Amino acid sequence: MEEKIEKAIEYYNFKSKKILDYINSNSNLTVEQVIESGEELAILEYKITALEVAKES
């Protein structure tokens, strides 16, 4: 089970990095795009946190 949790954490970290790279590499994003990306990042961070807590239990 711990291996599945680790793989999920890796995946969500990868997705977070892709979103951050997208935001940082584009200087002409609209406000809506920035907000949507921020919301996606927040969701991913919640998932990562929950998985890390589950891993420690």
Contacts in CASP RR format, 6 or more apart in sequence:
PFRMAT RR
TARGET T0000
AUTHOR 0000-0000-0000
METHOD contacts of the structure
MODEL  1
MEEKIEKAIEYYNFKSKKILDYINSNSNLTVEQVIESGEELAILEYKITA
LEVAKES
2 55 0 8 1.000
5 51 0 8 1.000
5 54 0 8 1.000
5 55 0 8 1.000
6 55 0 8 1.000
8 47 0 8 1.000
8 51 0 8 1.000
9 48 0 8 1.000
9 51 0 8 1.000
9 52 0 8 1.000
9 55 0 8 1.000
12 44 0 8 1.000
12 47 0 8 1.000
12 48 0 8 1.000
12 51 0 8 1.000
13 48 0 8 1.000
15 44 0 8 1.000
16 41 0 8 1.000
16 44 0 8 1.000
16 45 0 8 1.000
16 48 0 8 1.000
19 37 0 8 1.000
19 38 0 8 1.000
19 40 0 8 1.000
19 41 0 8 1.000
19 44 0 8 1.000
20 41 0 8 1.000
22 37 0 8 1.000
23 29 0 8 1.000
23 34 0 8 1.000
23 37 0 8 1.000
23 38 0 8 1.000
26 33 0 8 1.000
29 37 0 8 1.000
END
